[in-house]
């Protein structure tokens, strides 16, 4: 339940948003309109830019449903908690049985944020192209511009922003931090290909009786998902920690699909 829930009649339309997100949507819409007005003063092709960025935002919003998935998990939960899909804002709840429930208004808010992101990026690229005198550059200079200011920032976003993941506290947070440090410094997972590790789930050496383990657990185990360039899921890893939760015992690479614990 969001901390500032919307009226009850929106329960079939909203799962994650509250009044703060509604205020964010209002300011985002105002900023989006102002950007369109600015573009209309710069070029007669402003409508194509608006539609093009909207279609890109729609493509990313749909793609985030498949790429950014936090399954039902026990990290920070007494038993199991539902997961979610979508990024930068969640818009589909992953139920305990693996089924999904999509909230239309949450999806629209996510789409609005992505549209605003693309419009802002297009504005930055336009102003930067004026600053470097794009029309006077050779094809090599234009290629450098595209790589440095267009492709590279998107590719390296995982190093700047965290992917979606559970946010545990207490003992689960300690296990997650120790597992991530072991993955980065002991097993050296991150580097050229894996840009960021995100927590997916945690299982304790003596799991909660409400969670029927798929196999015998003798160590604390942490499941991490690795993201490569452009926020693409690359690998998933299961790290076993000793019963104190400090020392890594083993690392197992598991497929991206299915449960992290069933492999």
C-alpha positions as CSV (number, residue, x, y, z in Angstrom):
1,X,0.0,0.0,0.0
2,X,1.5,3.4,-1.0
3,X,2.1,5.8,2.0
4,X,-0.3,8.4,0.5
5,X,-3.0,6.3,-1.2
6,X,-5.3,7.7,-3.9
7,X,-9.1,7.4,-3.4
8,X,-10.6,3.9,-3.2
9,X,-12.3,4.1,-6.6
10,X,-8.9,4.1,-8.3
11,X,-7.9,0.7,-6.8
12,X,-8.5,-1.1,-10.1
13,X,-6.3,1.4,-12.0
14,X,-3.4,2.1,-9.6
15,X,-1.2,-0.3,-7.7
16,X,1.9,1.7,-6.9
17,X,1.2,5.4,-7.3
18,X,-0.1,7.8,-4.7
19,X,-0.7,11.5,-4.4
20,X,3.0,12.3,-4.7
21,X,3.1,10.6,-8.1
22,X,0.0,12.5,-9.1
23,X,1.8,15.8,-8.3
24,X,4.8,14.5,-10.3
25,X,2.5,13.7,-13.2
26,X,1.1,17.3,-13.2
27,X,4.6,18.9,-13.2
28,X,5.8,16.5,-15.8
29,X,2.9,17.3,-18.1
30,X,3.5,21.0,-17.7
31,X,7.2,20.6,-18.5
32,X,6.4,18.4,-21.5
33,X,4.0,21.0,-22.9
34,X,6.6,23.7,-22.4
35,X,9.2,21.7,-24.2
36,X,6.8,21.2,-27.1
37,X,6.1,24.9,-27.3
38,X,9.9,25.5,-27.3
39,X,10.3,23.0,-30.1
40,X,7.5,24.6,-32.1
41,X,9.5,27.8,-32.0
42,X,12.7,26.1,-33.2
43,X,11.5,24.0,-36.2
44,X,8.4,23.3,-38.2
45,X,9.0,19.6,-37.7
46,X,8.3,19.8,-34.0
47,X,5.2,17.6,-34.3
48,X,7.4,14.8,-35.8
49,X,9.8,15.2,-32.9
50,X,7.0,14.9,-30.4
51,X,5.5,11.9,-32.0
52,X,8.9,10.2,-32.5
53,X,9.9,10.7,-28.9
54,X,6.4,9.4,-27.8
55,X,6.8,6.3,-29.8
56,X,10.3,5.7,-28.4
57,X,8.9,6.2,-24.9
58,X,6.1,3.7,-25.6
59,X,8.6,1.2,-26.9
60,X,10.7,1.5,-23.8
61,X,7.7,1.3,-21.5
62,X,6.6,-1.9,-23.1
63,X,10.1,-3.2,-23.1
64,X,10.6,-2.4,-19.4
65,X,7.8,-4.9,-18.7
66,X,9.9,-7.7,-20.0
67,X,13.4,-6.5,-19.1
68,X,12.9,-5.1,-15.5
69,X,11.3,-7.8,-13.5
70,X,11.5,-8.2,-9.7
71,X,9.9,-11.6,-9.0
72,X,8.0,-12.4,-5.8
73,X,10.8,-12.5,-3.1
74,X,11.5,-13.0,0.5
75,X,14.2,-10.3,0.8
76,X,13.0,-8.0,3.7
77,X,9.7,-9.9,3.9
78,X,8.1,-12.2,6.4
79,X,7.4,-15.0,4.0
80,X,7.0,-13.8,0.4
81,X,6.2,-10.4,-1.0
82,X,4.8,-9.7,-4.5
83,X,7.2,-8.4,-7.0
84,X,6.8,-5.9,-9.8
85,X,7.6,-5.1,-13.5
86,X,8.4,-1.8,-15.1
87,X,11.0,1.0,-15.0
88,X,11.7,3.7,-14.0
89,X,8.3,3.4,-12.2
90,X,6.6,0.0,-11.6
91,X,3.3,-0.6,-13.3
92,X,2.6,-4.3,-13.0
93,X,2.5,-6.4,-9.8
94,X,4.0,-9.9,-9.9
95,X,1.8,-12.1,-7.8
96,X,3.1,-15.0,-5.6
97,X,1.9,-17.5,-8.2
98,X,3.9,-15.7,-10.9
99,X,0.9,-14.1,-12.6
100,X,0.9,-10.3,-13.4
101,X,-1.6,-7.6,-12.7
102,X,-1.1,-4.4,-14.8
103,X,-2.3,-1.0,-13.5
104,X,-3.3,1.3,-16.4
105,X,-2.6,4.6,-14.6
106,X,0.7,3.4,-13.3
107,X,1.6,2.5,-16.9
108,X,0.6,5.9,-18.2
109,X,2.7,7.6,-15.5
110,X,5.7,5.5,-16.5
111,X,5.1,6.4,-20.1
112,X,4.9,10.1,-19.2
113,X,8.2,9.9,-17.4
114,X,9.9,8.2,-20.3
115,X,8.4,10.6,-22.9
116,X,9.7,13.5,-20.8
117,X,13.1,11.8,-20.6
118,X,13.3,11.5,-24.4
119,X,12.1,15.0,-25.1
120,X,14.7,16.3,-22.6
121,X,17.4,14.2,-24.3
122,X,16.4,15.5,-27.8
123,X,16.5,19.1,-26.5
124,X,20.0,18.5,-25.1
125,X,21.3,16.9,-28.3
126,X,19.8,19.8,-30.4
127,X,21.5,22.5,-28.2
128,X,24.8,20.5,-28.2
129,X,24.7,20.2,-32.0
130,X,24.4,23.9,-32.3
131,X,27.3,24.3,-29.8
132,X,29.6,22.1,-31.8
133,X,28.4,23.5,-35.2
134,X,27.1,20.1,-36.4
135,X,26.5,21.4,-40.0
136,X,30.1,22.3,-40.3
137,X,31.5,19.0,-39.0
138,X,32.9,16.1,-41.1
139,X,31.3,12.7,-40.9
140,X,34.0,11.7,-38.4
141,X,33.2,14.6,-36.2
142,X,29.5,13.8,-36.4
143,X,30.2,10.1,-35.6
144,X,32.2,11.2,-32.5
145,X,29.3,13.4,-31.4
146,X,26.8,10.5,-31.7
147,X,29.0,8.1,-29.8
148,X,30.0,10.5,-27.0
149,X,26.8,12.4,-26.4
150,X,24.1,9.9,-27.6
151,X,25.2,6.3,-27.3
152,X,27.7,6.4,-24.5
153,X,25.5,8.0,-21.9
154,X,22.7,5.6,-22.5
155,X,25.0,2.6,-22.5
156,X,26.6,3.6,-19.1
157,X,23.3,4.4,-17.3
158,X,23.5,1.2,-15.2
159,X,26.6,2.7,-13.6
160,X,24.6,5.8,-12.6
161,X,21.1,4.6,-11.7
162,X,20.2,1.5,-9.7
163,X,17.9,-1.1,-11.5
164,X,14.7,-2.0,-9.7
165,X,15.3,-4.3,-6.7
166,X,13.9,-5.1,-3.3
167,X,15.0,-2.7,-0.5
168,X,15.5,-4.8,2.6
169,X,16.7,-3.7,5.9
170,X,18.5,-5.1,8.9
171,X,20.0,-8.6,8.5
172,X,18.8,-9.0,4.9
173,X,20.5,-5.7,4.0
174,X,23.8,-6.9,5.6
175,X,23.6,-10.2,3.6
176,X,22.9,-8.3,0.3
177,X,25.8,-5.9,0.9
178,X,28.2,-8.8,1.7
179,X,27.1,-10.8,-1.3
180,X,27.5,-7.8,-3.7
181,X,31.0,-7.1,-2.3
182,X,31.9,-10.7,-2.8
183,X,30.6,-10.7,-6.3
184,X,32.5,-7.5,-7.2
185,X,35.8,-8.0,-5.4
186,X,36.2,-11.8,-4.8
187,X,34.6,-13.2,-8.0
188,X,35.1,-10.0,-10.0
189,X,31.8,-10.2,-11.8
190,X,31.4,-6.5,-12.6
191,X,33.7,-5.0,-15.1
192,X,33.6,-4.9,-18.9
193,X,30.3,-6.6,-19.4
194,X,28.3,-6.5,-16.1
195,X,27.9,-2.9,-15.2
196,X,25.6,-3.2,-12.2
197,X,24.3,-5.9,-9.9
198,X,20.8,-5.8,-8.5
199,X,19.4,-7.7,-5.6
200,X,16.7,-10.2,-6.5
201,X,16.1,-12.4,-3.5
202,X,17.6,-13.8,-0.3
203,X,17.3,-17.1,1.5
204,X,18.5,-17.8,5.0
205,X,20.2,-21.0,6.2
206,X,17.1,-21.6,8.3
207,X,14.3,-20.4,6.0
208,X,10.9,-19.2,7.2
209,X,8.6,-22.2,7.6
210,X,6.1,-20.3,5.4
211,X,8.5,-20.6,2.5
212,X,8.8,-24.2,1.3
213,X,12.4,-24.5,0.0
214,X,12.9,-26.1,-3.4
215,X,16.2,-27.7,-2.1
216,X,18.0,-28.0,1.1
217,X,19.7,-24.8,2.2
218,X,22.8,-25.0,4.5
219,X,24.1,-21.5,3.8
220,X,22.7,-18.0,3.4
221,X,22.1,-17.5,-0.3
222,X,21.7,-14.2,-2.2
223,X,20.4,-14.0,-5.8
224,X,21.8,-11.1,-7.8
225,X,21.0,-10.0,-11.4
226,X,23.7,-8.5,-13.5
227,X,22.9,-5.7,-16.0
228,X,25.1,-4.9,-19.0
229,X,25.1,-1.9,-21.3
230,X,21.8,-0.1,-22.0
231,X,20.3,-1.8,-18.9
232,X,20.0,-5.2,-20.6
233,X,19.8,-8.2,-18.2
234,X,23.0,-10.2,-18.8
235,X,23.5,-12.8,-16.1
236,X,22.0,-14.0,-12.8
237,X,24.2,-15.3,-9.9
238,X,23.5,-17.2,-6.7
239,X,26.0,-16.5,-4.0
240,X,26.3,-18.7,-1.0
241,X,27.5,-17.1,2.2
242,X,28.4,-19.0,5.4
243,X,26.0,-19.1,8.3
244,X,27.5,-15.9,9.7
245,X,26.6,-14.1,6.4
246,X,30.1,-12.8,6.0
247,X,32.3,-15.1,3.9
248,X,31.3,-16.2,0.4
249,X,31.3,-20.0,-0.1
250,X,30.5,-20.3,-3.7
251,X,29.1,-18.6,-6.8
252,X,26.7,-20.3,-9.2
253,X,25.5,-18.8,-12.5
254,X,21.8,-19.5,-13.1
255,X,19.6,-18.8,-16.1
256,X,17.7,-15.5,-16.3
257,X,14.3,-17.3,-16.6
258,X,12.8,-19.4,-13.9
259,X,13.4,-19.3,-10.2
260,X,16.9,-18.5,-8.9
261,X,16.5,-21.3,-6.3
262,X,15.3,-24.1,-8.5
263,X,18.5,-24.5,-10.6
